[in-house]
Amino acid sequence: MTKLSEAIEINEAGHLAVGGVDSLKLAAKYGTPLIAYDVAQIKAQIRRFKQAFIAAKVPYRVTYASKAFSALAMYQLISKEGLGCDVVSGGELYAALKGGMPPEKIEFHGNNKLPAELEMAVAAKIGCIVVDNFQEIAFLKQILAEKDATAAVVLRVAPGIEAETHKYISTGQENSKFGFDVRSGQAEKALKAMLAEPRMNVRGVHCHIGSQIFAAKGFLMAVQKMVSLLKDWHEKYDFTAELLNLGGGFGTRYTDADEPLPANEFVSQIITAVKEQITAAKLKFPEIWIEPGRALAGEAAVTLYTVGSRKDVEGVCHFVSVDGGMGDNIRPALYQAKYEAVVANKPRALKEQIVTVVGKYCESGDILVRDALLPITHPSDILAVLSTGAYGYTMASNYNRNPRPAVVFCEDGQDQLVIRRETYADLLNCDLEV
């Protein structure tokens, strides 16, 4: 087989393959749209993130940010690989537990955790709750008292660091909806409030500066800011952080224009910065936690579509329509995300026309790939959009009453259905006749 990227390859039949499985056979077996993951690619990326920590011989935890792709099969996979996971809702927490995640390796994020969700987390005795605001402190205090329980907590800080990313996925700046702001004194006030609660075990601090970050500079600035904060709080309150969670946001390659820093290099730079700053501050070395999500799942999947109609306006535009669209990948419509595509049944064919790949939804913004250089396509061709493993299925909708796609895991030439395609009947499961 010929490698086309880390996640996909061309097989002896001249077809696109995923995890050694012919994409045309996948499309015929499961239908389209279909999201197909190369499991070996996920495992390889996990190893890359771990390698730097192991080489540096520092305490660490790699935690999968499961909002990127939440599924029972994914939780089972990352659990077997020894990772933790973070969840951001009661639904994700329920799925993680059902997927076999050890409760002690689960951390609960979110800027508006509902009391019922916090009760669920406390009852499950999860690893830690990442506290995001003062109302949450009040809710958690009441719940712990009512349940006569304790909980490990981590303080989420908005460090005032703005990474080079889209405004919709930037989270570390002072005006973010996430976390306690440092400069205003919110973070210090929150720490004091939690330290005063005997039922709360404050294990450390957390920050997350954004997503799709290609350079380590923002992370290094965050390390400096966070360690400075820890030094100040150690001196004032004798608080020693057991863990320093620097979040995720590690960039992923969607197109040839993207040049993400390799995972192990990213982590190595972070470790070096933490060592330098902690040593200078004369603090106890904490566990370093990171939360890759997109960086584990993103490049590992392709979405297969069947080509349908075309619209050609010579000298103006060429539209190629497929049987999916914004319902299974909202990212291009939401924040102009860019993707690349290949025709799976003829990936080596001469690319001779620039087209816009559009979906079947009743929105002009239902565009999957702009300016895609492709061979001339025909109805029933299978089109593969690359690097769709993150924030595709988890953000999918039933707009226009379209079912969500199936998902398969592929490895060593074998395929396994992990999420079945929705049926029309599924779409009406919650509807009531009146």
ABEGO torsion letter per residue (X at the ends): XBBABAABBBBAAGBBBBGGBBAAAAAAAAEOBBBBBBAAAAAAAAAAAAAAAAAAGBBBBBBBBAAABBBAAAAAAAAAAGBBBBBABAAAAAAAAAAGBBAAABBBBEABBBAAAAAAAAAAGBABBBBABAAAAAAAAAAAAAAGBBBBBBBBBBAGBBBBBBAAABAABAABABEBBAAAGAAAAAAAAAAABAABBBAEBBBBAEBGBABAAAAAAAAAAAAAAAAAAAAAAGBBBABBBAEBGBBBBABAABBBBBAAAAAAAAAAAAAAAAAAAGBBBBBBBBBBAAAAAAAABBBBBBBBBBBBBBGABBBBBBABEAAABAAAAAAGBBBBBBBAABAABBBABBBBBBBABBBAABBABBGBBBBBBBBGBBBBBBGAABGAAAABBABGGBBBBBBBBBBGGBBBBABBBBBAAAAAAABBBX
